[in-house]
Amino acid sequence: MNKAELIDRISEKTGLNKIDANSALEAVTDVITDAMKAGDEIVLVGFGSFKVGVRAARSGRHPRTGKEMKIAASKVVKFKVGKKLKDAVNA
């Protein structure tokens, strides 16, 4: 499902027009992005939780040359699925 299809489904489910559904989706993604940038954890009970993890610096190999290189530390987004979503997918 792409973004346009998601907006269509939100519009059908809520009765909002597509412009309002798009605005709502944009607002949700902006709020989640801002919270993640700040390092906050977002918990949506039953759906899942998003949090920021840290990937340590490490060494790796350049795929083309095989030469060893350093990979910098970075932040990664982690998602842990909630029980309600997990049960719905497995039903």
Phi and psi in degrees as GROMACS dihedral restraints (atoms count N, CA, C in turn):
[ dihedral_restraints ]
;  ai    aj    ak    al  type     phi  dphi    fc
    3     4     5     6     1   -97.5    20    10
    4     5     6     7     1  -179.3    20    10
    6     7     8     9     1   -61.4    20    10
    7     8     9    10     1   -42.8    20    10
    9    10    11    12     1   -62.4    20    10
   10    11    12    13     1   -41.1    20    10
   12    13    14    15     1   -67.2    20    10
   13    14    15    16     1   -37.4    20    10
   15    16    17    18     1   -64.0    20    10
   16    17    18    19     1   -42.8    20    10
   18    19    20    21     1   -62.0    20    10
   19    20    21    22     1   -41.9    20    10
   21    22    23    24     1   -59.2    20    10
   22    23    24    25     1   -45.0    20    10
   24    25    26    27     1   -66.5    20    10
   25    26    27    28     1   -40.1    20    10
   27    28    29    30     1   -63.0    20    10
   28    29    30    31     1   -42.5    20    10
   30    31    32    33     1   -60.6    20    10
   31    32    33    34     1   -45.4    20    10
   33    34    35    36     1   -63.8    20    10
   34    35    36    37     1   -43.1    20    10
   36    37    38    39     1   -71.2    20    10
   37    38    39    40     1   -36.1    20    10
   39    40    41    42     1  -101.2    20    10
   40    41    42    43     1   -16.6    20    10
   42    43    44    45     1    83.4    20    10
   43    44    45    46     1     3.7    20    10
   45    46    47    48     1   -75.9    20    10
   46    47    48    49     1   153.4    20    10
   48    49    50    51     1   -74.8    20    10
   49    50    51    52     1   168.3    20    10
   51    52    53    54     1   -64.7    20    10
   52    53    54    55     1   -32.8    20    10
   54    55    56    57     1   -65.5    20    10
   55    56    57    58     1   -44.8    20    10
   57    58    59    60     1   -68.6    20    10
   58    59    60    61     1   -37.9    20    10
   60    61    62    63     1   -63.7    20    10
   61    62    63    64     1   -40.4    20    10
   63    64    65    66     1   -63.8    20    10
   64    65    66    67     1   -43.1    20    10
   66    67    68    69     1   -62.1    20    10
   67    68    69    70     1   -40.9    20    10
   69    70    71    72     1   -64.4    20    10
   70    71    72    73     1   -44.8    20    10
   72    73    74    75     1   -63.6    20    10
   73    74    75    76     1   -43.1    20    10
   75    76    77    78     1   -61.4    20    10
   76    77    78    79     1   -41.4    20    10
   78    79    80    81     1   -62.6    20    10
   79    80    81    82     1   -44.4    20    10
   81    82    83    84     1   -62.5    20    10
   82    83    84    85     1   -47.1    20    10
   84    85    86    87     1   -66.6    20    10
   85    86    87    88     1   -34.9    20    10
   87    88    89    90     1   -66.3    20    10
   88    89    90    91     1   -43.3    20    10
   90    91    92    93     1   -64.5    20    10
   91    92    93    94     1   -43.8    20    10
   93    94    95    96     1   -62.9    20    10
   94    95    96    97     1   -44.2    20    10
   96    97    98    99     1   -61.2    20    10
   97    98    99   100     1   -46.7    20    10
   99   100   101   102     1   -62.2    20    10
  100   101   102   103     1   -41.3    20    10
  102   103   104   105     1   -65.2    20    10
  103   104   105   106     1   -41.5    20    10
  105   106   107   108     1   -66.2    20    10
  106   107   108   109     1   -39.3    20    10
  108   109   110   111     1   -59.5    20    10
  109   110   111   112     1   -37.0    20    10
  111   112   113   114     1   -78.9    20    10
  112   113   114   115     1    -5.8    20    10
  114   115   116   117     1    86.4    20    10
  115   116   117   118     1    10.4    20    10
  117   118   119   120     1   -77.0    20    10
  118   119   120   121     1   156.0    20    10
  120   121   122   123     1   -99.5    20    10
  121   122   123   124     1   140.0    20    10
  123   124   125   126     1  -114.4    20    10
  124   125   126   127     1   122.8    20    10
  126   127   128   129     1  -117.7    20    10
  127   128   129   130     1   118.6    20    10
  129   130   131   132     1  -112.0    20    10
  130   131   132   133     1    98.5    20    10
  132   133   134   135     1   -54.8    20    10
  133   134   135   136     1   128.6    20    10
  135   136   137   138     1    90.5    20    10
  136   137   138   139     1   -27.6    20    10
  138   139   140   141     1   -95.3    20    10
  139   140   141   142     1   -54.0    20    10
  141   142   143   144     1   157.6    20    10
  142   143   144   145     1  -175.5    20    10
  144   145   146   147     1  -135.8    20    10
  145   146   147   148     1   144.2    20    10
  147   148   149   150     1  -110.7    20    10
  148   149   150   151     1   137.1    20    10
  150   151   152   153     1  -149.5    20    10
  151   152   153   154     1   162.0    20    10
  153   154   155   156     1   -96.9    20    10
  154   155   156   157     1   128.2    20    10
  156   157   158   159     1  -113.8    20    10
  157   158   159   160     1   168.9    20    10
  159   160   161   162     1  -117.9    20    10
  160   161   162   163     1   127.8    20    10
  162   163   164   165     1   -99.5    20    10
  163   164   165   166     1   121.1    20    10
  165   166   167   168     1   -68.1    20    10
  166   167   168   169     1   156.7    20    10
  168   169   170   171     1   -64.6    20    10
  169   170   171   172     1   147.9    20    10
  171   172   173   174     1  -154.4    20    10
  172   173   174   175     1   170.3    20    10
  174   175   176   177     1  -104.9    20    10
  175   176   177   178     1   148.3    20    10
  177   178   179   180     1  -143.7    20    10
  178   179   180   181     1  -171.3    20    10
  180   181   182   183     1  -122.8    20    10
  181   182   183   184     1   138.8    20    10
  183   184   185   186     1   -67.6    20    10
  184   185   186   187     1   125.6    20    10
  186   187   188   189     1   -63.9    20    10
  187   188   189   190     1   -29.4    20    10
  189   190   191   192     1   -84.9    20    10
  190   191   192   193     1   -42.3    20    10
  192   193   194   195     1   -99.5    20    10
  193   194   195   196     1   -21.3    20    10
  195   196   197   198     1    79.8    20    10
  196   197   198   199     1     0.7    20    10
  198   199   200   201     1   -73.0    20    10
  199   200   201   202     1   139.4    20    10
  201   202   203   204     1   -70.9    20    10
  202   203   204   205     1   140.7    20    10
  204   205   206   207     1  -143.5    20    10
  205   206   207   208     1   159.3    20    10
  207   208   209   210     1   -94.1    20    10
  208   209   210   211     1   136.0    20    10
  210   211   212   213     1  -108.5    20    10
  211   212   213   214     1   123.1    20    10
  213   214   215   216     1   -68.6    20    10
  214   215   216   217     1   156.4    20    10
  216   217   218   219     1   -65.4    20    10
  217   218   219   220     1   152.0    20    10
  219   220   221   222     1  -153.0    20    10
  220   221   222   223     1   163.0    20    10
  222   223   224   225     1   -94.8    20    10
  223   224   225   226     1   143.3    20    10
  225   226   227   228     1  -130.7    20    10
  226   227   228   229     1   149.0    20    10
  228   229   230   231     1   -90.6    20    10
  229   230   231   232     1   130.7    20    10
  231   232   233   234     1  -116.2    20    10
  232   233   234   235     1   140.3    20    10
  234   235   236   237     1  -124.0    20    10
  235   236   237   238     1   130.0    20    10
  237   238   239   240     1  -116.6    20    10
  238   239   240   241     1   120.8    20    10
  240   241   242   243     1   -68.9    20    10
  241   242   243   244     1   142.3    20    10
  243   244   245   246     1   -83.5    20    10
  244   245   246   247     1   162.7    20    10
  246   247   248   249     1   -63.0    20    10
  247   248   249   250     1   -42.3    20    10
  249   250   251   252     1   -63.4    20    10
  250   251   252   253     1   -43.5    20    10
  252   253   254   255     1   -66.4    20    10
  253   254   255   256     1   -43.1    20    10
  255   256   257   258     1   -60.4    20    10
  256   257   258   259     1   -44.4    20    10
  258   259   260   261     1   -65.3    20    10
  259   260   261   262     1   -38.4    20    10
  261   262   263   264     1   -65.0    20    10
  262   263   264   265     1   -40.2    20    10
  264   265   266   267     1   -69.4    20    10
  265   266   267   268     1   -35.9    20    10
  267   268   269   270     1   -87.7    20    10
  268   269   270   271     1    -2.2    20    10
